Structures are given as C-alpha cells and as structure tokens.
Amino acid sequence: MASPAFQGEQKPLLGREESLNRPAPSPFEGRKVACAAVLLVEILERAAFFGIVSNLVLYLNSSNFNWGGSQASRAALLFLGASYLLSPIGGWLADAYLGRYWTIAFSFLLYLLTACLLPAVASRDGQLWLCGEMPAYPIQPSCQKGGKTCKQQLPSQYCGPIMYSGLLLLALGVSSVKANLTAFGADQVTDRGRDATRRFFNWFYWSINIGAVFALLVVAFIQQNIDFLIGYAIPAACLALALLVFLLAAPVFVTKPAAGSQVSTMLHLALQSSCCGQTFQKLTTKIRTGSPQPAIEVTGPPLGTRHQPAGPTQDDVSNFQVMAKILPVLLTLIPYWMVYFQMQSTYYLQGLHLFIPNIFDNSHLNSSIFSAPVDRDYTVSGGTQYIPLKDRFIDPFLAKRKLLPSALKRMAIGMLFGLGSVIIAGVLETKRLEYVNNNQTISQQIGKDVYNAAPLSIWWQIPQYLLIGISEIFASIPGLEFAYSESPKSMQGAIMGLFFFISGVGSLLGSGLLTLLSLPDNGWMHCPEDFGNINKCRMDYYFFLLAGIQTVTCVLFVWISIRYECLRQNSCLQCTNREGN
C-alpha cells in the first residue's frame, strides 16, 4: 500500500498530465461580452469614419462645391490630420476628469452631431441655408505656351468656413474616441497578460477593417452612384447605433476612474531638462538666495528633497524617462504617416484620372458603377482575411519557435512596405502623365462629374494599395501595442494620445508639403488652368519626394530601435542584479 506521502505526489502529477492534454483557457474568458461590445462599437465607428472620408475629395471636388483638386485634397488631409492631432485632448480629459468611459460617451455625442452636417449640406435646402447661393466662377484664360509665368489663382472655396469648422469639430470627436476607445478596449484584458493585449489589438484592427469594407463597398457606392445625402446619412446612423451599444454595454465593462493627469508634470520636467530650463532655474535660485557667487554654485536642492515638497516625485521622474525613450521611436514614424495618408487623398485623386472599367455592358449605368475606392477594398479586405490567420496560426507558430518579431522590428518592416507603395504610385503617375502629354485621354463620368483620364486601368493601383495595407498591419498594430505596453500604467492614455497625435502630424506635414508644392511659382502641384484635375501637375515628383524622405527615416528608425532595445535589455539586467543582491 502506498504511503500517504507517495499518494500525495501522484495526484499533482496526474493533474498536470491531464492539464497538458486540455486546451489552454482563452485569455478572454469572462471578458468576451465586453470585448465583443468594444469591437462592435469600433466596427460601427470606423464604418462611419471611412464613409465620411472615402469620398470627401470627390464630394468637395464635385459640382456640389466646385473646389479644386488640390483644395479638396488639402481639406481631406487637414481633416485626417486633425482627427489624429487632437487626440491628446481626449486622452488628457479622460485621465484628468471624466475617465475613459464617459469621455468616449460624450465624444460620440459630439461626433454624431457634427456628422449630421454632411448630409445637411448635401441637400439643396440645407446647402442654401448654411452656405448661401454658390457663386458663378468665370472661366479663366489658359496660360500661353511661351509665357514664363502663370500666376492664376483658384477660386475661393464655396462654403469654406462652414465646412472647415464642421470638419474641425468632427475631427475633435473622432480623435477623442480614437485615443480612448483603443486603450479602453485594452483595459478589458490588460490583467490577462501581454499575449492577451497583443491578440486584442489584432482583433481590434480586424474590426477597423470590417468597418472600412462596409464603408467602401456600400457607403462609397451609394455616394457616387445614388446620392450624397443618403451616403452621408448612413455614417450618422452608424454613430447613433455605436453610441447606443456603448451605453447599453456599460454593466459588463471594466472601467477605471480618472486618476489625474501628468501632462503638467511632464512639461515641467521637460522644461527643467532643457538648457533654457536649467539656466532659468539657476538664475531664479541665485535671485532667491541673493548670493553674489556664480549661479552654478547656488543651484537649488534636487528633486524630491524636503525643500521642494511640491516637486515631481521619483515616479514622475521615472515616467518622464520612459517618455524620453519612447518619443524618438514615435517621432520617426512621422514620414510613414505622411505616406500612409496619401491613400485617402492623392492616391484617390490619381484613381479618378485612371480608366475605371464598366462591367455592365449595354447598361444605362456609367463607369462610376466601379467606384474609385475599389482599390482600397483590396487594402482592407486583405487585412480582414490575414488577421484571423495571424492570430490563430501564424503568431502561435512563430511564438513557439521564438521567431515572433518584436514590435519595433514589425514596425520597421511596415515602413519598408509603405516605401514600396509610394514608389509604385510615383512610377504609375509618371506613366499616366505620358499618356496625358500625348493627348491620349478618355472622358469618363464619375457621379455627376466628368474627368479626363488616361487609358490606364485603375487596377494598376492595386499594388500600391495592397502594399500600404500590408504596411499598416506591420506598422500600425505593433505601434499601438508598443505605445500601450511600454508606457507606465499612469500614462497609458497620454501616450496613446501621443501616438495618434504623431500620426496627425504626419498627415498635416503631408498637407503642408502639398500646399507648398501648389504655390504659383513653379509648384509641382500648381495647375489652375486644369481646374479640378491633375493632368497638368507633376504629382509623380511629390510621390518620389515622399519616398526619399521615407528612405532616410527608415535608416534612422532602425538605428533608434536598436538603441532602444539595448537600453531596455540593460535596464532588465540591472533589475535582475538588484533582485539577486
């Protein structure tokens, strides 16, 4: 008969063997409803966002507003940039006062109210009430071929103040939801480990693509072929439904109260770390002490001493050091975002001037039945197909063999794919202009407007859209994971907002560069004699300039990421040595 001690040893061994045969419990166990609600809200919000932005260039460039091609592209880039650039405001509001849940709820309300502006101005009565009568623009004489200069100006933008004000408020709602919903969703599983967080971000991005597919296949088609009024009413309905789902799911959410904002503390430490801040601190200390000796000998006491009880704590200093390490990594993503946001602006404008085939022969429908955003369907549909495979099979396979790349390595790969996309776009634009310069153009109607397009099929844009979509999988998802996982818990909202803020900087810099190249004096994108089109512009030079900037930044990003990994490994070794001692 076995001894009690021996019997006691057998039970855990058997239990361990049975547990090995059992499938591992899901990290989302007990949180599936909360995660599903967040993902559904994200699907509806992204459907609304892409429904608004997908045809914004076409809408402003159409006969509804008669904005020039470069004017419409700049407005789209400014809206996209502001929707990211304003993210820290929402993050600060959540951290300091409302918490993430109520910040998201109020942001959705602002989002919904301002989204109603677009269907309002799409109707004739609403446009007259809000914007007044559209002025008749006289046809300007074209530049003489022998002339040295051509300084014609595009007409003023009809309904410009109303549209820009509405787009700015809309961007504020978008940015606040964006900054907080991502982190709020990760809060539902953050206590389940880093693997659960990584998997959540994968499915979060999948939800983004599902919403984008609906917007590009359904909403964009309705806007181009039926009516902009109906097409812009659908995003408003999606936002109303998203707000309703978010409010009804409140009992199952893991919510955290506002813990206070560290923005002022970080700014104070940043000022102290700068040479100007150190000089000012030494000067004020000298004045207070009244010492005639040099300021360097009478500096104030260090942070955290009893003479400065209100100064930053050691945790604040540690958080600032983390910020100082993360910030260079995020800043080098700016040129990538400059390239990425071309998908909603110049890539789209290029597609309007390529041949869009009509698959409905002998039909009263024109070529607009194949909407210009059709190429972007390949971008987002590729993501919807790849992410489930990545989450279920590819990542576990690589993780078991310790081959899963770090977030920084995946971000570098994504930047290379983005570089390939903009190079292909530049080559395609060069070829398109060859047809245009040889007077080999065709007239095609998209919606209510006619465009002079090159006889190159729009399918030639698929490679550049596909590469930019792959780049997003490798750069955006790991970027979110990096920003959330590497930041201190007390600063996750602020750093997530900073991540989106830097994305907006990239969009605005792209818009600023486009504006600079649209100046009358030898600007590559200045072509008022070809009002509403780009056939007299050199957009290929713009693409190649972006490619050059991205190439230099890729090298810089690799160097910074290697230094970051080395610093992180050294910190881990120091912590291990301290624990050993």
N, C-alpha and C positions, 0 to 999 in steps of 0.2 A: 504494500500500500504506500502510495506516495506520501511523502511528508507534506505538511501544510505549506512549508516554505517552497517546496518544489511545485506544488499545485498553484501557488500564488504567482510563480514565474511563468507558468504555461498560459494563463489567461491573457495577459497583455500581448504575448507573442502571437496567439491565435487571433486576438482582436486586431493586431497590427497587420497580419496577413490578410484578414478579411477586408480591412480598410484599404489595403492596396488594390484589391480587386474591385472595390466600389468606386464609381466615378466621383471625382472631386466635387465638392459642393460649389455651386456657382457663387462668385463674389457678389452677385446682385441679389442673392437670396434675401427676401424680406424687403427689398427696395425696388422690386420690379415695377410696381404700380407708379411709384414716384418717378423713376427713371423714364418709364413709358410716357407719363404726362409731360415731362420736360421735353422729351424728343418730339412728341406730337405738337407741342407749342412751337418748337423750333421749326418743324416742317411747315406749319401754317405761317409763321413769321417770315421764313425765307421765301415761301411762295409769294407772299405779299411784296417783299423787298425786290425780288427778281422780276416780279410782274410790273413793278414801278420802273425799275431801271433798265430793263431789257430793251424797251423801245423808246426810252426817253430822248435819245439823239434823234430818232426818226420823228417823234412827236413834235419836238421843237423845230426840226428842220422842215417839217411839212407845211402845207398851206394854212394850217391852223394858226401858226405863229410866224412863219417865214424867216426863221433865224438862219444865219449862215452855217455851213458845215462846221467850221472851226468854232463858232459861237456855241452851237449845240454841244459839241464835244467838250468844250471848256466847262459848260454848265454841268454836264454829266460827271466830269472828273472832279469838279468842285463839290458836288453833292456826295459823291463817293468818298472823297477825302474828308469832308466834314463829318460824315457818318462814322468815320473811324477816329478822326482828330478830336472829337468832342467826348470820346469815351471816358477819359479821366474824370470828367464832371460827374457822370453817373456813378463811377466807382467811388469817388470821394463822398457823394451824397449817401451811398449805401453804407460805407464804413463809418461815417461821422454821425448820421442822424437816423435814417429810416430802416437800415438793414436791407438785405438784397431782395427779400420778398416784396416789400411794399414799394421799393424803388422800381422794381420790374412792373408792378401793377400800375403805378402812376405813369411810368414811361410808356406802357402800352396804350394808356388812355390818350396821351399826347400824340403818340404815333397814329392812332386811329383817327383822331380829329383832324390832323394835318393831312393825312392821306386822302381825306374826303375832298381836299382842294382840287386834286387832279380830275376826278370825274365832274366836278363843278365847272371847271374852265373848259372841259371837253364839250359841254353843251353850249349851244348858241346863246341862250338867255343868260346862263351863268357867266359866260365869257364877256358879254356886253356889260353885265352888272359889275363885274370885278375889274375888267381891263379896259372897257370902253371900245369904241369902234377902231378896227385895225386901219392904220393909215395906208394910203396907196403909195408904194415906193416907185419912183421913176426909174426907168432903165438907164443905167449909167453907160456911157460910151466906153468901148473896149480900148485898151492901150494900143498905141501904134507900135508896129513891129520894130521900127527904127528908133523908138523912144528910149532914152536912157533910164528914165524913172517912171514908176507907176504908183502913185500915192493915193489911189482911190480908197475910200473908206466904206466898210459895210454899213448898211442902215442900222439905226438904233433898234434895240431888241424890244419888240412889241410885248407888253405885259411883263417886262423885265423885273421891275420892283416887286410885283406880286409873286411871280414865280420864284425869284431868288429868296424872298422872305419865307415863302411856304416851304421851299426845299431846305432852307436852313433849319426851320423848326422841325421839319420831318427828319432831318439828319440828327437833330438832338434826341428825338425819341428813339431812332434806330440805334444810335451809339450807346445810349443808356441801357437799352435792352441787351445789346450785344455784349457790353462789358460785364453785365451782371448775370445774364442767363447762363453763360458758359460756366462761370465759377459756381453759380447756384446749382447747376446740374452736377458738377464735380463734387460739391458738398454732400450730395446724397450718397456717395460711395467712397469718399476720401478715407474713412476709417477702415475700409476693407483692403487697404494696401495700394502700392504703386501700380501693380498689374491691373487692378480694377479701374484705377484712374485712366491708365493708358487705353484700356478697352472701351471705357465710356467715351473718351474723346474720339475713338474710331467710329463709334455708332452715332455720336453727335455730328460728326462730319457727314456720315451717311444720311442723316436726317436733312442736313443742309442740301445735299444733292437731290433728295426726293422732292423737296420743295422747289428746287430750281428746275427739275424736269417738268413738273406740273406747270410752272410759270412759263417756261419756254415752249412747251408743246401746246398748251391750251390758251393761256392768257395772251401770250405774244401773237398767236394766230388770230385770236379774236380782235386784238387791237389793230392788226394790219389788214384784215380782210372783212371785218364786220363793222366795228365801231369802237373808237377810243373811249366813249362814255361807258359802254359795257365792260370794256377791257380794263379800265381803271376802277370800276365799281367792285370787281372781283377781289382785288387786293384788300380793299376796305372791309369786305365781308370776311376774308380770311383773318384779318386782325381782330375783328369783333369776336369771331369764334375762338381765336387763340386766347384772348383776354378772358372769355367765359370759362374755358378749360382750366386756365391757370388759377382762377378764383375758386372753382369747384374742387380742385385737387389740393387745396390748402391743408386739409386734415392729414394727408399722407406725406407731406413734405417734411424734410429735415431743415428747419430754419434756425438761423443764428441771429441774435440781436446785434445792433450796431455796437462795435467795440471801440469806437473813436478813431479819428483819422490821424495818421502820422505825417501828413503832407508837410505841415509847417515845420515839424521837427527835421524832416529830411532836407527841406530847403535851408533851414538854419545850419545844419551840418555841412551841406554843400557850400554855403557861403563861407563858413569857417575854414573849410578845406582849401578854398581858392586863395590865391596870393593876395587878392584885394581884401578878402575877409580877414586874413591873418594880419595884414597891415592895419586895417581898421581896428581890429581887436587890440593890437599893441598900442595904437595911438590912444584909444579910449582908456586903456589901463594906465598909460602914462599920465593922462589928464587927471584921472581919479586919484592916483597916488600923489600927484604933484611932485614926483621925483625928477631932478634935473639930469639923471643918468639916462643913457640911451634906452629906447623903448624895449630893446631886446632883453634887457636885464630886469625889466619890471613887468614881465608878462603875467597875466592873471593865473590863478590856480587852474589845474587841469580839470577836465570834465568830471563831474560826479563827486567833487570834494564838498566839504561842508560849507564852503564859502559860496557855492553855487547850487543851492538845493533845487532850484527850478530848472537846472540844465538837463541836457539829454542823459538818459540812463545808459548803462552798459548794453542793454538790449537794443536801444536805439542806435548806438554806435555799430553794433553787430549787424543790424538790419541795413544800415547805410553802407557798410562794407559789402554786403550781398548785392545791394543795388548797384554799387560801383563795378562789381564783376559782371552782372547781368546786362547792364546798359550797353557796353560796347558790342556785345553779341547782337542785341536787338537793333542797334543803330545800323549795323552792316546789312540788315535786311531791307533798308530803305530802297536801294536801287531795284531789288527784286520786286517790291510792291509797285514801283514805277512801271515795270514791265507787266506785272500781273494785271493792273487795272486798264491796260490797253484793250483787254478783252471786251470791256463794256463801252469803249469809246472808239479809238482809231481802228481796231480790228473790225468793229461793227460798221464803221464808215467805209472801210475798204470793201466789205462784203456787199454794200449797197451798189458798188460800182463794178461788180463782177456779175457774170451771166448766171441768173437763177433759173434753172430749167423748170418747165411746166409739165408735170406728169399727167395732166388731164387734157389730152388732145381733143380737139373739136368741142371744146367747152367754152362757155361764156366767161369762165374764170380766167384771170390773167396770171402772169408769172408770180404774182405775190402769194399764190397758194403755197409756194415753198418759201416760207418766211426767212428773212435774213438771219435770224438767230439759229437757224437749223444746225450750223456748225457747232454751236455751243452745246447742242444736245449730246454730241459725242464727248464733250468735255465732262459733263455732269453724269451722263449715263455710264461712262467708264468708271466713275467713282462709285456709283451705286452697285455695280457688278463686282468691282475689285475689293471693296472694303469688307463685305462678309467673308470672302475667301481669305483676306488678310487676317481677319480677327480669328477665324475658326481653324485655319490650317497653316498659313504661311508663317505668322508670328510664333505660334507654339512650336512649329518645326524648327525655326531658327533659334528660338529661346532654349530648346532642349540641347542644342549643339553649341550654345553660347556664341551664335553668329548674328544675333539680332543687333543691328547697328544702334548706336546711341542717338539721342535726339539731335545732337549737333551734327553728326555725320549724315543723318537723313536730311537735315536742312540744307547741307552743302550739296547733296545730290539734287534736291529740288531746285536750287538756284541754277545748277547746270542745265536742267531741263527747261527752265524759264529762258535762259540764254539761247538755247537752241530754238525756242519758239519765236523769239523776236528776230533772230537771224533769218529764219524761213519767211517770216512776214515781210522783211525787207527785200528779200530776193523775189518774192511774189509781186510786191509792189513795183519793183523795177521792171519786171516782165510785163505787168499790166500797163505801165506807162509807155512801153514800147508800142503796144497796140494803139494806145490813145494818140501818141505823137504821129503815128502813121495813118491817122483818121480811120482806124478800123474799130469803130464803136457801134453799139446797138442801143436802141431805145427800149427801155423796159419800165413797166408801171409797177410800183410797189405801193399798195394802198391807193391813195389819190394822187400820188406824185410820180413824175417820170424822171428817170435817171439815165444818163449816157454811160453805158457800161462797156467794159472791154469784153471781147468774146472768149473770155476765160471762165470756166465753170467755177461756181462758188465752192465746189467740192475740193478745190485746191487749197482752201483754207483749213481743211480738216487737220493736216499735220500740225499747224501752229496752235490750233485749239486743243488738240489732243495732248501736245507737249505741255501746254500751260496748265491743263487739267492734271496731268501726272505730277507736274511741279508742285501743285497745290497739295496733293496727297503727301508728298515728301517734305514740303516746307511748312505748310500751314498747320497741319495736325501736330507734328513734332514741336512746332513753335508754341502752340497752345500748351502742350504737355510740358515743355521746358519752362515757360513762364509761370505755370501753376505749381509745378513740382519743386522748382528751385527756389521759389520765393518763400520767405517766412510766413507762417500762418497769419500773423497780424497784418501782413501787407499783400495778401493774395489778390484782393480786389484792386488795389492800386497798381500792382504790376500787370495784372490782366488788362486794366485800362491803358497802361503804358504800352503794352503790346499792340493793342488796336490803335492807339494814338500814333505810333510809329508807322503803322500801315497807312493811316491817313496822311501822314507827312509824305510818304511815297506817292500817293495819289495826287496831292497838291503840288508836289515838285514836278510831276509829270504834266500837270495842267499848266504850271508856271513856265515850264520849258516850251510847251506847245504855244503859249501866249507869246513868249519871246520870239519864237520862230515865225509868228504870224505878223510881226511888225512890218510896216510898209517898205522899209529899206532892206531889200534883198532877203526877206524872210522866206524860208523854205515853204512855209505853210500859208503865205500871203497870196491869195488868188481871188480878189473881189470881182475880177472880170468873168470868173466862172462861178457866179453866185450860187450857193447851195451845193456845189460839187467840189471834188478834189482833183479833177483831171489836169489842172494847171499847177498843182502843188507838187512838192517833192517830199512826200511822206516817207519814201524809202530812206532818205537821208536821216529823218527823225528816228526810224527804227534802228538804223545802223549806229547812230549816236547812243541810243539806249543800250545796244549790245556792247559797245565799247565801255560804257560806264559799268555795266553788269560784270564784264570780264575782270576789270580791275578790282571790283568789290569782292568777287568770288575768291581771289587770291588773298585779299585782306581778311575775309571771313574765316578761311581755313587757318590762317596764322593765329587769329584771335581765339578760335575754338580750341586749337591745340594748347595755347597758353591757359585757357580756362580749365581744360581737363587736367593739366599739370597742377594748377593751383588747387583744384578740388581734390586730387589724389594726395597732395602734400597735406591738406587740411585733414583728410581722413587718417593719414599716418600719424599726424600729431595727436589726434583724438585717441587713436589706439594706444599710442605710447603713454598718454596721460592715464588711460584706464588701467594699463599694465602696471604703472607705478603706484 
